[in-house]
Amino acid sequence: MKYKYRLCIILLLSLCFIPGMFLPQARAQVRAYQVGARDVLTLVIYAGGEQQHETDLTVSTMGLVNIPFIGSIKAEGLTIPQLEALITEPLAQNYFVNPEVRIQVKEYHSLQYYISGAVKKPGLYEMSSAATLMSLIAKAGGVLPERGIIAYILREATEQLAEGADIQNLLSRKEPIKVDLKSLLDQGDMSNNLMLHPGDVVYIPLQKVLDLRQSKIYIEGQVKKPGIYEYQPGLTALNAAIMAGGFDKFAAPNRTRIIRKENGKTVVIKINLDAVKKGEIADVELKPGDLIHVPETWL
């Protein structure tokens, strides 16, 4: 009996020391690096125990690299081992006996992410591996104490920012991914540590800016100046469209929608702004945070 008791104790203790046994699983899993456009690679070819060739290769915007002896091949989207295998096979068939191909990433340019708002060092960052939200925040020096409780992720929007787009305007035009920063940073809930895509923009507003957003309205679709506008008491859907420069040539005002958040739920209000203009029906008074969408005509 005493022997069985000791054996149980030993088994329990051994389970406690299994690596990662009781560690929570993070949502973001690190993936093998995939070659991307504009990356610079160093290629070395060995054969017969000696180095035969070494060169630097730049991946084109089309994802191609020009390999010595072989010519142009598609590298974008491949991992380093996959690319090495792809190059080794034709070299072994036509040029060298038992060649060995080694590739290193000399410069990473495809993994670019932009972060702005309530972080210590906002800006564009090039990473050497796929980034998570937490790793990008860390790269930017961490968050400011007065940061808000939500982070907005805009997929593949760095180029638009580089071309001069305003981040607030992008927020009104794109559907951002919202991340609960309070849960992630204050409570350590790693299920909110999302894996970012190359080209993502992360925006963490200050708390006071987040509060200010509740005093805005958003106008998108077929109007001449879509964007974010100040809410004013008594503002209606038609007045908002006029504020945004009026309707575009291919607008369908008769199918306008007002998208509103009420008690955590999304409410969609359909309104015929053509009929409103003719005085046939009453206009709808807007509330702070409303989004007005004017669709394109079907004709």
Disulfide bonds with the S-S distance in Angstrom:
none
